[in-house]
């Protein structure tokens, strides 16, 4: 794919997709969230540093997970844990933020989903006992963010897709969204060019029989939502947005807005397909919206790799974490490392 075939990707467009830039416009359409900014440089350095240290508080079970010095070719056998006395308490470098996070979690009924300006740590759910991004403590937030390549991309590469590497000023922000249970089958990604809704893709990679029966209703609901709420209000004519449709088909929630750029995941489409779709100036009568579902027998991996496969950890790490809380995971991982060291 030639990135030059994209409409120009500007720094301003990327910033328009930063959470706080659009949340004020669409607050009634979006799950309840709190934005904490600016973030102290010590916290950003902590997130960007190698290894995982967590505050030595009563809600903390793992103090540090890092690559031990040695053979870099086998990271899974080099991962190690240390105690709070070994690693210290990193939150002492950002005590005000730590307190804000704890207070916000309590205000949002004790559970949140964290993200930075653009990304949530969807690739880090392996670290969670229930395989979700649900965080009930500040330590959960830290380990989820530090385990994510997506968060690293926000920190180090947010403007990589821009035609010109503009030095636009911006502030990093931590978003804490009130946790609510989402039915994965009802999440969809929508592609907009020239203010025309071109395509809608199922986000989850599993097949669900019932979706085919409500495809027309879903298309109409999402199209109406776009036409009434987003089409003429978002600053840019080209963008990608994510929605969640309630099972009752009574409401559409705006979950996220993403840049119309090569690094945005196209799910069941490819970028060449999207870029070749007819698009007008937003006022012309649109072509029929291309709505894509995973059908029975489809091998999603034939046209897109399994979700976040490039960001996953070794299978033994996942096996050790499955069904365990963080304390159990730590103990299982210590045993795996010890067994590997003696050749068991």
C-alpha positions in Angstrom: 0.0 0.0 0.0 1.3 3.4 -0.9 0.8 5.9 1.9 0.8 8.7 -0.8 -2.7 7.5 -1.9 -4.1 8.8 1.4 -5.5 12.3 1.8 -2.8 14.3 3.5 -2.4 13.4 7.2 -1.6 16.5 9.2 -0.6 16.9 12.8 -3.8 18.9 13.3 -5.9 15.9 12.2 -4.0 13.6 14.6 -4.6 16.1 17.4 -8.3 16.4 16.5 -8.6 12.7 17.3 -7.0 13.1 20.7 -9.7 12.2 23.3 -10.2 15.6 25.0 -10.3 17.4 21.6 -13.6 15.6 20.6 -15.0 14.5 24.0 -16.3 18.0 24.7 -18.2 18.0 21.4 -19.8 14.5 22.0 -19.9 14.1 25.7 -23.6 13.1 25.8 -22.9 10.4 23.2 -19.9 8.9 25.0 -19.6 6.8 28.2 -18.8 8.8 31.3 -15.1 9.6 31.4 -12.6 11.8 33.3 -9.5 13.4 31.7 -6.4 14.0 33.8 -3.9 16.5 32.3 -1.3 17.7 32.1 0.5 14.5 33.1 3.8 15.0 35.1 6.9 14.2 33.2 7.9 11.7 35.8 4.8 9.6 35.0 5.5 9.7 31.3 9.0 8.7 31.9 7.8 5.8 34.1 5.4 4.6 31.3 8.1 4.8 28.7 10.8 3.0 30.7 11.6 -0.7 30.4 10.2 -3.1 33.0 7.1 -2.9 35.2 7.3 -1.5 38.8 4.2 -0.9 40.7 3.6 1.1 43.8 4.1 -0.8 47.0 0.6 -0.3 48.3 -2.0 -2.7 49.7 -3.6 -3.2 46.3 -0.3 -4.1 44.6 0.7 -7.7 43.9 3.5 -7.4 41.4 6.3 -4.9 42.1 8.4 -5.3 39.0 8.4 -7.3 35.8 11.4 -6.7 33.6 13.9 -8.2 31.2 16.8 -9.5 33.3 20.3 -8.9 31.8 21.5 -11.7 29.7 20.4 -13.5 26.6 18.0 -11.1 24.8 16.9 -13.8 22.4 14.7 -15.4 25.1 12.8 -12.7 26.8 10.2 -15.1 28.2 12.8 -16.9 30.3 14.5 -13.6 31.4 11.5 -11.9 32.8 11.8 -11.4 36.6 10.0 -10.0 39.6 11.4 -8.0 42.5 9.9 -6.8 45.7 9.0 -3.2 46.6 12.2 -2.9 48.6 14.2 -3.8 45.5 12.3 -1.6 43.0 11.1 1.2 45.3 7.7 2.9 44.9 7.6 4.8 41.5 4.4 6.6 42.5 6.4 8.7 45.0 7.6 10.5 41.8 4.0 11.5 41.0 2.0 11.5 44.2 -0.6 14.0 43.1 -1.4 12.0 40.0 -1.5 8.8 42.0 -4.0 10.4 44.4 -6.1 11.7 41.4 -6.3 8.3 39.9 -7.4 6.7 43.1 -10.0 9.4 43.7 -11.3 9.1 40.1 -11.7 5.4 40.3 -13.7 5.7 43.5 -15.9 8.4 41.8 -16.6 6.2 38.8 -18.0 3.4 41.0 -14.7 1.5 41.6 -13.8 0.4 38.0 -12.4 2.2 35.0 -10.9 1.6 31.5 -7.7 3.6 31.0 -6.3 5.1 27.9 -4.0 7.9 26.8 -4.8 10.6 24.1 -5.4 8.1 21.3 -5.0 4.5 22.4 -6.4 2.1 25.0 -4.2 -0.9 26.1 -6.3 -3.4 24.2 -3.2 -5.5 23.5 -2.4 -5.9 27.2 -5.5 -7.7 28.4 -3.4 -10.9 28.8 -2.2 -9.4 32.1 -5.7 -9.2 33.5 -7.4 -12.1 35.4 -10.6 -11.6 33.3 -8.9 -10.8 30.0 -10.4 -7.3 29.9 -9.1 -3.7 30.4 -11.0 -3.3 33.7 -9.0 -1.6 36.4 -10.1 -1.3 40.0 -7.0 0.2 41.4 -4.2 2.6 40.5 -1.8 -0.3 40.3 -4.1 -2.0 37.7 -4.0 1.2 35.6 -0.2 1.3 35.7 0.4 -2.3 34.8 -2.2 -2.2 32.0 -0.6 0.9 30.5 3.0 -0.3 30.8 2.2 -3.7 29.3 0.8 -2.1 26.1 2.6 -1.5 22.8 -0.4 0.7 21.8 0.4 3.0 24.7 4.0 3.1 23.7 2.9 4.2 20.2 1.0 7.1 21.8 4.1 8.1 23.7 6.7 7.8 21.0 5.1 7.7 17.6 1.8 9.7 17.5 2.7 11.6 14.4 4.5 8.9 12.3 1.7 8.9 9.7 1.9 12.7 9.1 3.1 13.9 5.7 5.1 16.6 7.5 6.6 16.1 10.9 5.0 19.1 12.5 6.1 20.2 15.9 2.6 21.0 17.2 2.3 21.6 20.9 0.1 19.2 22.8 -0.3 17.7 26.3 -0.5 14.1 27.1 -3.6 13.1 29.0 -4.8 10.1 31.0 -8.4 9.1 30.3 -10.3 7.1 32.9 -13.6 5.8 31.5 -16.3 4.4 33.8 -16.2 0.6 33.3 -19.3 -1.0 31.8 -19.7 -4.4 30.2 -19.6 -4.3 26.4 -21.0 -7.2 24.3 -18.1 -7.6 21.8 -20.4 -8.6 19.0 -22.0 -5.2 19.0 -18.8 -3.1 18.5 -18.2 -1.6 15.0 -15.6 0.5 13.3 -16.8 3.1 10.7 -14.8 4.7 7.9 -15.5 8.2 6.7 -14.0 10.1 3.8 -15.1 13.5 2.5 -17.9 13.3 5.2 -19.3 10.2 3.5 -19.7 7.0 5.5 -18.1 4.4 3.3 -17.9 1.2 5.3 -18.7 -0.4 8.6 -16.7 -3.4 10.0 -17.5 -5.7 12.9 -14.7 -5.3 15.5 -14.7 -8.7 17.1 -13.1 -11.4 15.0 -15.6 -14.1 16.0 -18.7 -15.2 14.0 -22.1 -14.4 15.5 -25.2 -15.9 13.7 -27.6 -13.3 14.9 -25.7 -10.3 13.3 -26.7 -11.2 9.8 -30.4 -11.0 10.8 -30.0 -7.4 12.1 -27.5 -6.1 9.5 -30.0 -3.8 7.9 -31.1 -2.4 11.3 -27.5 -1.9 12.4 -26.6 -0.1 9.2 -29.5 2.2 9.5 -28.8 2.9 13.2 -25.1 3.7 12.6 -25.8 5.7 9.5 -28.4 7.8 11.3 -26.0 8.4 14.2 -23.3 9.5 11.8 -25.6 11.8 9.8 -27.2 13.4 12.8 -24.2 13.6 15.3 -20.9 13.5 13.5 -21.1 14.3 9.8 -20.9 18.1 10.0 -19.5 18.5 13.5 -16.2 16.7 13.5 -13.5 19.2 12.3 -12.0 16.9 9.6 -13.8 15.4 6.6 -11.9 12.1 6.8 -11.8 10.1 10.0 -12.6 6.7 11.6 -14.9 6.2 14.5 -15.9 3.3 16.8 -19.3 2.7 18.1 -21.1 0.3 20.4 -24.8 -0.5 19.7 -26.8 -1.7 22.7 -28.4 -5.1 22.4 -31.8 -3.6 22.4 -30.8 -1.6 19.3 -32.1 1.5 21.1 -28.8 3.4 21.4 -25.5 4.0 19.7 -22.5 5.0 21.9 -19.5 6.8 20.5 -16.4 4.9 21.8 -13.5 6.5 20.0 -12.4 8.6 17.0 -9.3 7.6 15.1 -7.2 9.2 12.4 -7.8 8.3 8.7 -4.2 7.1 8.4 -2.2 4.0 7.6 -1.7 3.0 11.2 -5.4 2.8 12.0 -6.5 -0.9 11.9 -9.0 -1.5 9.0 -10.2 -4.8 10.5 -12.3 -6.6 7.8 -11.3 -4.1 5.1 -8.0 -3.2 3.6 -6.9 0.4 3.1 -6.7 0.0 -0.7 -10.3 -1.2 -0.6 -11.4 1.9 1.4 -9.4 4.3 -0.6 -10.9 3.0 -3.8 -14.5 3.5 -2.6 -16.5 6.3 -4.3 -16.9 9.3 -2.1 -18.4 12.7 -2.8 -18.4 16.0 -1.0 -20.6 14.7 1.8 -23.8 16.3 0.3 -24.1 14.0 -2.6 -26.2 10.9 -2.4 -23.8 8.2 -1.0 -23.2 4.8 -2.5 -24.5 1.9 -0.5 -22.5 1.5 2.8 -20.3 -1.6 2.8 -21.1 -3.4 6.0 -18.8 -6.3 6.8 -19.4 -9.1 9.2 -17.4 -12.2 10.1 -19.2 -15.1 8.4 -19.3 -18.7 9.5 -16.2 -20.4 8.2 -14.3 -17.2 7.6 -10.6 -17.2 8.5 -10.1 -13.7 9.5 -6.4 -14.3 9.5 -6.4 -14.7 5.7 -6.8 -11.0 5.2 -5.8 -9.5 8.6 -3.7 -11.0 11.4 -5.5 -12.0 14.5 -6.2 -9.0 16.8 -3.1 -7.7 18.4 -1.0 -10.8 17.5 2.0 -8.7 16.8 1.8 -7.4 20.4 1.2 -10.6 22.3 3.7 -12.1 24.8 4.9 -15.7 24.6 2.3 -18.4 25.1 3.8 -19.5 28.4 3.2 -16.0 29.8 -0.4 -16.1 28.7 -0.9 -19.6 30.1 0.5 -18.5 33.4 -1.8 -15.4 33.6 -5.0 -17.1 32.5 -7.6 -17.2 35.2 -5.2 -15.8 37.8 -5.2 -12.6 39.7 -1.9 -10.7 39.6 -0.5 -12.3 42.8 -1.1 -15.8 41.4 0.3 -14.8 38.0 3.5 -13.6 39.8 3.9 -16.8 41.6 3.3 -18.9 38.5 5.7 -16.9 36.5 8.5 -17.2 39.1 8.0 -21.0 39.0 8.2 -21.0 35.1 11.4 -19.0 35.2 12.9 -21.2 37.8 12.0 -24.4 35.9 13.5 -23.0 32.7 16.7 -22.1 34.5 17.2 -25.7 35.7 16.0 -27.3 32.4 12.8 -28.9 33.9 
